[in-house]
């Protein structure tokens, strides 16, 4: 039993050290990236509807729907 614990200790230590590093890497990959064309389309919508520039996710739900409807009709 003692030799089993001695053999598993380095493995458990490696897992304990590697887990936070792996989680940090996953965290940065979770954020969705908008396609470059989406930025162009969104900027066109802002220009055509005379709106000041603002991130889409910061707009009201009504404005987000207006953009979505506009995009569906234009592309």
C-alpha positions in Angstrom: 0.0 0.0 0.0 2.8 2.4 0.9 4.5 1.8 -2.5 1.3 2.5 -4.3 1.0 5.9 -2.6 4.6 6.7 -3.4 4.0 5.9 -7.1 0.8 7.9 -7.3 2.1 11.0 -5.5 4.0 12.5 -8.4 1.0 11.9 -10.7 -1.4 13.6 -8.3 1.0 16.5 -7.9 1.3 16.9 -11.7 -2.5 16.9 -12.1 -2.8 19.5 -9.2 -0.4 21.8 -10.9 -1.6 21.3 -14.5 -5.3 21.7 -13.8 -5.4 25.5 -13.1 -3.2 26.1 -16.1 -5.5 24.1 -18.3 -8.5 25.9 -17.0 -7.0 29.3 -17.8 -6.4 28.2 -21.3 -10.0 27.0 -21.7 -11.3 30.3 -20.3 -9.7 32.4 -23.1 -11.1 30.1 -25.8 -14.7 30.3 -24.7 -15.3 33.9 -25.9 -16.9 33.7 -29.3 -15.1 35.7 -32.0 -17.2 37.6 -34.6 -16.3 37.1 -38.2 -14.7 40.1 -39.8 -17.6 40.3 -42.3 -20.0 40.6 -39.3 -18.2 43.8 -38.2 -18.5 45.3 -41.7 -22.2 44.4 -41.8 -22.9 45.8 -38.3 -21.0 49.0 -39.1 -23.1 49.3 -42.3 -26.3 48.9 -40.3 -25.1 51.6 -37.9 -24.4 54.0 -40.7 -27.6 53.3 -42.7 -29.7 53.8 -39.6 -27.8 56.9 -38.4 -26.8 55.3 -35.1 -23.6 56.1 -33.1 -21.1 53.2 -32.8 -21.7 50.9 -29.9 -21.0 47.3 -29.3 -24.0 45.2 -30.4 -24.1 43.3 -27.0 -24.4 46.7 -25.2 -27.5 47.7 -27.3 -31.0 47.3 -26.0 -32.7 44.0 -26.9 -35.0 46.0 -29.2 -32.0 47.4 -31.2 -30.4 44.0 -31.3 -33.6 42.6 -32.9 -33.7 45.5 -35.3 -30.2 44.7 -36.4 -31.0 41.0 -36.7 -34.0 41.7 -38.8 -32.1 44.2 -41.0 -29.2 41.7 -41.5 -31.7 38.9 -42.5 -33.1 41.2 -45.1 -29.8 42.4 -46.5 -27.7 39.3 -46.5 
